[in-house]
Amino acid sequence: MLNQLQYMQTEIAKLQGQRNLLIKQKAKAENEKANKQLYLENLTKARVIAQAVAEVTQNKLEYHISNLVSMALSSVFPEPYKFELRFVSRRNKTECDLIFSKNGNETDDILNNGGGGVCDIASLALRMSLWSIKKTRPVIILDEATKFLHSPDYQEKASELLKKVSDKLGIQIIMVSDQVDLIKNADNVIKIKNIKGSSIVEDFITETISTKPRRRKIMGHK
């Protein structure tokens, strides 16, 4: 009887030890749960703040870029497309759509639906917009940037646009082009001729109207 009592006391002591261990483990788990819950709440708050900041930034970008590209298109074409930058959420990620609208119709494939000339001017304006947002060296180099702009009238208006952008942003535009009407507003023109596979400078014309060299455009005429 005594041995049985001692055995039961020993078992009870073991069970009490296990109970105490489980109590400690439960307390630790509850503490970890509370910490993780607090971390999740803070993370959710941070996400809301980040989304709000991102939305404000996106709205500013939409306004800035959309207006600049639309203005560029309207300065060249008589019946221009309106450009709109749209930020949309897809697959839990933010993506950007480039939308062109005209007469109530919208397209995100301006090259096939609007023509190469419209695409050229929009591309130029987007490059300038990007530079104005994240400024690097004040030099932009372009190679046949308006090759689909075939109308001499549109080419001349594009030339005026480039001149205004160059002066306003204080950037030098170096452009290669064979479009005569496009280089009318250039400060400097370098004519290059291909002779037996070699590029030879045939002529160099300098206008004296510009007093700020960093704002000059040098456009090569092949």
N, C-alpha and C positions, 0 to 999 in steps of 0.2 A: 504494500500500500504506500509506504514511504517512497520507494523507488518510482512508483507511478506518479506520485505528487511532484517529485523532483523533476521528472521528465516533462510533466505538464508545465511547470514553472519555467523550465528551459525553453520549451516551445513558445510559451507566452512571451518570454523575453526576446526570442528571435522575431516573433511577429511584431512586437512593439518596435524593434529596431527597423524592421522592414517598413512599418507604418511611418516612423519618423523620417526614414529616407524618402518615402513617397511624398510626404508632406513637404520636405525640402525641395524635391524635384518639381512638385506642383507649383510651389512658390516661385522657383526659378523660371518655370515655363510661363507662368502668369506675368512675371516681370518682363521676360523677353517678348511676350505677346503685346504687353502695354507699350514697350519701346518700339516694336515694329509697327504697331497701330499709330503711334505718334509720328514715326517716320513716314508712314503712308499718308497721313493727314498733311504733314508738311510738304511731302512730294506733290500731293494733289493741289495744295495752295500754290506751290511754285509753278506747277504746270499751268494753272489758271492765269497767274501773273505773266508767265512766258507767252501764253497764247494771246493775252491782251496786248503785250508789247509787240508781238509779231503781227497782230492784226493792225495796230496803228502804223507800224513800219510798212506793212504791205499796202495799206491804203495810201500812204504817202508816195510809195514807189509807183503804185497804179496811177495816181494823179500826175506825178512828175513825168513818167515815161509816156503815158497815154497822150498827154497834152503835147509833149515835144514831138512825138512821131506824127500825130494828127496834124500839127502845125506844119511840119516838114512836107507832108503829103499835100496839104492845101496850098502851099507856096509854089508847088510845081504843077499840080494837075487842076484843071478847071472844075471837074466834078470828082473830088477826091473821096477816097475811102476814109472812114473814121476808124482810128486804131484804139483798141482797148486791151489793157493788160489785166488778165483775170487770174487770181490765185484761187485754186480749188483743192479740196481735200479728196485724195483717192488712195485707197489701201493704207489708211492711217499715215499718209504722207502728203505734204503740201506741194502741189505742182502748179506750174504757171502756163496758162494758155494765151496765145497771141491771136486775138480776134480782130478781124477786119469786117466792118459793116458798111452797107450802102443800100439806100432805098429799101430799108427794112430787111435786107438779107444779110446773113452772117456767114463767114467762112474762116477756117483756121488753116486753109491751104491757099494762100494768096498767090503763090507761084503759078499754080494751075488754073485758078479761078479769076485772078485779077491781072495777071501778066507780069513779065519780068521787070518792067520799068517800075511798077509800084513796089515790087519786092526789093529792087535796088535802093530806092529812096528810103523805104522803111528800114532796111538793113543799115544804111548810113546813119539814120537818126538814132537807131538803137545803139550803135557803136558810140555815138557822141553822148547819148544818155548815160551809158555805162561809164564812160570816161568822166563825166561830170559828177557821178556818184562816188566813184573810187578813183580819184585823180592819181595818175602816174606822171611820167615825163610828158611835157606839153607838145608831143609830136605824134601824129597819126599818119601811118603809111598805107596807101590804098593802091591796089592794082586793078585797073579796069573796073572800078566800083560801080559804074553806071553803064555797063556794056549792053544792057537790054533797053536802055533809054534811047530810042532811035530818033525821036523827033528833035530837030534842031531847036525848036522853041522850048521844049522841055529841058533840053541840055543846057540852054542858056539860063533858064530859071534855076536849074540845079546848081549851076556855077554861082549864081547870086546867093543861093542858100548856103553853099560852102563858104563863101566869102563872109557872110554874116556870122555864121557859126564860128569861123576862125577868129574873127575880130572880137566877138562877144565872149568867147571862152578863153581867148588868149592862147590858142594852140596853133602850131604849124602843121599844115597839111601837105604832105608830099604824095603826089598822085601820078600814076602812069596812065595815060589815056591817048587814044587817037581821035577823040571827038573834038573837033575844032571849036565848036560853040561852048564846050564845057570849060575850056581854058581861058575864056575871055576875061574873067575876073582874077586871073592869077597875077601875083606880083612878079614872079619870075617864070620864064618858060625856057626849058632846055629841049631843043629839038635833036633827036637822036635817029640816026639812019643806020640800017643794017647793010653793011658792005662785005660781001663774001664771008658771012658768018661772024663778022666783028661789029660791035656797036660803036659807031663813030658820032661824036658830038658835032652836029652840023651847024647849029646856031645856038646862041645864048642871048635871050632878051631879058633885060632887067628894067622894071618900072621903078620910078623914084618916088612914087606916091606914098610908100610905106616908110615910116620912120622907126618902126619897131621890128627889127629882124626876126624876133621870135614868133611874130605873128604872120610871117610871110608864108605863102604857099609856093611850092616849086612843083610844077606839074610837067612831066615829060611827055612830049608829043612825038610818037614814033612815025 
